[in-house]
């Protein structure tokens, strides 16, 4: 969902910002950008690859309509503008987080057996990783295909700390 994507992107963007040397406050700013970066899609929909070849979306109008008459409209307009312009390190971290989250989701779907996700991952990996804006995002992206998306919890919670009673329904 857009909500899940925005949430995960926000967490990744904060981490990237801090890894890139930004302050806690600047990291919070990247999180805010990530929360709002897909806000227009709640009105316009999230066009897929094929749809983007035929339809155009007026994201600026969607954002303007969504924020109109809010007492803090200008603050949010500026936040969205900063994200779109990609001139600040914070906005670059937020965009890189968006891409990292998409890559990771495709990687997980591939591990779950979705063959189309594997094709999307490989294409997206090849076409986006070289153009990530931060060293930290590139470092993370390069590690994704070397890992198993479920290894962290399976090793820690099952192999090392198997709670047989809980698995068998006992307390």
C-alpha positions in Angstrom: 0.0 0.0 0.0 1.0 3.6 -0.3 0.9 3.8 3.5 3.3 0.9 4.0 5.6 2.2 1.3 5.7 5.7 2.8 6.3 4.3 6.3 9.2 2.1 5.2 10.6 4.8 3.0 10.5 7.2 5.9 12.6 4.9 8.1 15.1 4.2 5.4 15.4 7.9 4.6 16.2 8.8 8.2 18.9 6.1 8.3 20.4 7.3 5.0 20.4 10.9 6.2 22.2 9.9 9.4 24.6 7.7 7.5 25.4 10.6 5.2 26.3 12.8 8.2 23.1 14.8 8.5 21.8 15.8 11.9 18.9 14.2 13.7 16.7 17.2 12.8 17.7 16.9 9.1 16.9 13.2 9.3 13.5 14.1 10.6 13.1 16.4 7.6 13.9 13.5 5.3 11.3 11.4 7.1 8.7 14.1 6.5 9.5 14.3 2.8 9.1 10.5 2.6 5.8 10.6 4.4 4.5 13.1 1.9 6.3 12.1 -1.3 3.5 10.0 -2.7 0.6 12.0 -1.3 -0.7 12.9 -4.8 -1.2 9.2 -5.5 -4.0 9.1 -3.0 -5.9 11.2 -5.5 -4.3 10.3 -8.8 -3.6 6.6 -8.3 -0.1 5.1 -8.7 0.2 4.6 -12.4 2.1 1.4 -13.4 4.7 1.2 -16.0 2.3 0.7 -18.9 -0.2 3.3 -17.7 2.5 5.9 -17.6 3.0 5.6 -21.3 -0.6 6.7 -21.9 -1.7 8.9 -19.1 -0.5 12.1 -17.5 -1.0 13.1 -13.9 -1.1 16.6 -12.5 0.6 16.0 -9.2 1.0 19.7 -8.5 -2.8 20.2 -8.7 -3.4 17.2 -6.5 -1.0 18.5 -3.9 -2.4 22.0 -4.1 -6.0 20.7 -3.7 -5.0 18.5 -0.8 -3.3 21.2 1.1 -5.4 24.2 0.3 -6.7 26.2 3.3 -4.5 24.4 5.8 -2.8 26.9 8.1 0.5 25.2 7.4 -0.1 24.7 3.6 3.0 26.7 2.7 5.3 24.6 4.9 4.1 21.4 3.3 4.2 22.9 -0.2 7.9 23.8 0.5 8.6 20.3 1.8 7.1 18.7 -1.3 9.0 21.1 -3.5 12.3 20.4 -1.8 11.7 16.7 -2.4 10.8 17.2 -6.1 13.8 19.5 -6.8 16.4 17.1 -5.3 18.9 19.8 -4.6 19.5 19.2 -0.9 21.2 16.2 0.6 18.0 15.5 2.6 15.9 15.3 -0.5 18.4 13.1 -2.2 18.3 10.8 0.8 14.5 10.7 0.7 14.5 9.8 -3.0 17.2 7.2 -2.6 15.1 5.7 0.3 12.1 5.5 -2.1 14.2 3.5 -4.6 15.8 1.3 -1.9 12.3 0.4 -0.6 11.0 -0.4 -4.0 14.1 -2.6 -4.8 13.7 -4.4 -1.5 10.0 -5.1 -2.0 10.7 -6.6 -5.4 13.6 -8.6 -3.8 11.2 -10.0 -1.2 8.5 -10.8 -3.8 11.2 -12.6 -5.8 12.1 -14.8 -2.8 8.4 -15.5 -2.4 8.4 -16.9 -6.0 7.0 -14.0 -8.0 8.9 -14.4 -11.3 7.8 -11.1 -12.6 9.2 -9.4 -9.5 12.5 -11.0 -10.2 12.5 -9.5 -13.7 11.5 -6.1 -12.3 14.2 -6.3 -9.6 16.9 -7.1 -12.0 15.9 -4.4 -14.5 15.4 -1.8 -11.7 18.7 -2.8 -10.1 20.6 -2.4 -13.3 19.0 0.9 -14.3 18.7 2.7 -10.9 21.6 1.7 -8.6 24.2 3.5 -10.6 22.2 6.6 -10.4 21.5 6.6 -6.6 22.4 10.0 -5.2 24.2 9.0 -2.0 27.0 6.6 -1.2 25.1 5.1 1.7 22.2 4.1 -0.6 24.6 2.6 -3.1 26.2 0.6 -0.3 22.8 -0.7 0.9 21.6 -1.5 -2.7 24.8 -3.4 -3.5 24.1 -5.7 -0.4 20.5 -6.5 -1.3 21.2 -9.2 -3.8 23.8 -10.8 -1.6 21.3 -11.4 1.2 18.2 -13.4 1.9 15.3 -11.1 3.0 14.2 -13.4 5.8 17.6 -14.4 7.2 17.7 -11.9 10.0 14.6 -13.2 11.8 14.9 -16.8 10.9 18.5 -17.1 12.2 17.8 -15.0 15.3 14.3 -16.2 16.3 14.2 -19.7 14.9 17.6 -21.3 14.6 19.3 -19.6 17.6 16.3 -19.1 19.9 13.8 -21.8 18.9 10.9 -21.7 21.3 9.4 -25.1 20.8 6.7 -24.6 23.4 5.4 -21.5 21.6 5.5 -23.2 18.2 3.5 -26.1 19.7 0.9 -23.7 21.1 2.1 -23.9 24.7 2.8 -20.8 26.9 
